[in-house]
Amino acid sequence: MSFIGMNKFDLDTPTYCIDLDVLETNIQKMAKTIIGKGMQWRPHEKCHKTPAIAWKQIQAGAIGVTCAKVSEAEVMAAAGIRDILIANMIVGEKKWERVASLCRSADPIIAVDHFAQAEPLAQICHKHGVAPRVIIEMDIGLNRVGARPGSHTLELAQAISKLKGVKFVGVMGYEGHLLSVEDQAEKRKQIFSAMDMLIQSRDAMVKSGVCCDIVSAGGTGSFQITSDYTGGVTELQAGGGIFADPLYRNHMALKDLDYSLSVLATVVSRPALDRAVLDSGRKTLNPDHEPPVVKGRPDAKMIRMSAEHCELSLGKESQNLKIGDKIELIPGYADFTTVMHDQFFGFRGDRLEAIWPILGRGKLQ
């Protein structure tokens, strides 16, 4: 049976839905913001893990994708996407062998922050006659992974550039510690200072004769500021803005992008006039970073979520909900919800136009 052409509210629930018109508008706006200011766009695919969506971003001007894992990169490569940044530390012989194989179908960039990651990768790739690009991730303030700015990064770049089996191409940094700074003038100042750290390292590399063509940065909670930086950042990795999650809009000042993602749910119980229970709990969407928003019902709020149930507090305008009614929940943070689903249902208006398998789901290695 084909579901294409069905009305959204005739489908069973829970269903993971995308408003295609809003998605495509968000993609175009992100592309215009980043590319229009002279940077390249390499969106992170962690929010969607879906080649069909990645191709929409590429068609809008993105140069490729950013992934977290080798297995995700393999999914994107199998779909014909070649320019792939794996923005994570890749460690272990099995993974390095997979990177070498990935080079046969794609042109990956591998992030490192230590010579102990780069040297064995280079040895394995050289043995197989391939040479992936390598980029150093610098710690620009997040204090997670990353080489220390200054001489440590420069010395690491010089050492990697001498290895056979890899091609050193640049630096990256993630200003994730600054996404929630409330004062927007202060946020801009601190983000620009973080970008200055990347550029200072780039300049030191170039002066020493080391290639540094790529300077990569930028998340969804910062790209509307980072894209204004004129010091030499070459590309931004922001991806989640295509869904414009409430987390970004409520806490990171994301603007001019609209919610495009929702979970269609059914009212299964009405225990009180001011309460409703839905069939979409923690196994359907994750509320931990930010609670879901009830679409079209501003006086309805999530008050509790268990494995199979979402409980809503209802204001006067929402107390007409009946058992069997279907409503939509906007996930607070798509990254932790997408991994629970096998496919996206894409709608033009309320008509089902596309079903996209989330091929990167479960790709954790």
Steps between C-alpha positions, in 0.01 A plus 500: 500500500632846411438779749601773252215744450335430835390778731729542798221459752390168346832338590555286807699646787762577611634622164817706448406785264678768298329804351680501164419861415646622830799264477588622151459864603727447801761333280493789254527757780797324659673470165441868425631607840819294482584487131379853443764623746783326319528180702434142398230290664579151624191421713515245777260215428455387862152654518365301204746217412322477166665518155181632338516808723876537456447513125245780542766697688760430231257605228461829690876555490657293780838350405439174686416384850644472848461170686585376848591139422666297226181294462298816435754609240468160333122553469551840340768368265274214393246764399755669274614780733879535475610801705461378859653635821506257793514753783596255772802313626537173304696243699568130453634280221155388382383858458821609327458210257145618434625852432745358246215316329282811514763681293408278203149649480539843660749775582479510880660738747593349837525713813785432743635669810805280567781342301402161645183517288661631183808278474331155498226632270771615258682166520186300419391734221847505348499119500175509300621770263255770611543830681201659678510864594569577867398801705598592856221572743608777736354567842371856467328501840260206518754297701395167350741373235745701296865590476617795707525824301842638423820300477331166577269529198779629276738218595225242449423643155866495403534137609185385320596681180810279478306173515448285193143378468315815603470857367493773761249771401400719794346562840156495654346614826157491659377802693238286677572655840370835371169398343287592801661834590195722551647842430530499122770766486708302747428177311623657178815630671586162650427307179722734300775454760468122464525531122809718542668203673442285193630768265811558710580129473431505127734795453775328699464187287511689173803698617680173578416359158215268606181490292193632681235547233207412727390683814177334614265602782143591577196335658132576457493704821778728375511501119295817464783677684799294383399559137568872558861431595727632225836378625532189286270219615438301180203281593222449756361170621159620626233245409221490756350831389313314226266378777533816716445310824353682802835447677669725244223754481434527874854488636742588219324792331451320169278725290323510163470120474181309576413165652493237225494181707217343702373179650139419419339363816157380614309594815449166677362620835331805656537443876388854585365810329842664513703190409552282193722197442659426162647179356845656444735461794875468545519217247375748240671828589762614747400789730821534702672794331176686431135393539287460189270778384135423425446628146209740458398486868703756697305435821585127501826407672683175565508426873630143508634239263541128563594213270177494296308808617525875475280689748381848414363778715215666309391862512142598423550513123632143488248335728287401201747222415335158485628147519600404147596853393840538334736785577863577423795534737809693393805321644708724722824363352494295180843338544377284787163424336606404147698204635175345625335481157546298183365755254381853441157563349522812284185707447410777257221662694325199653560273199769233535756553224805299606618234742873518572681220683732629773791293373747636753295384797697259719830587334701543818845369405 
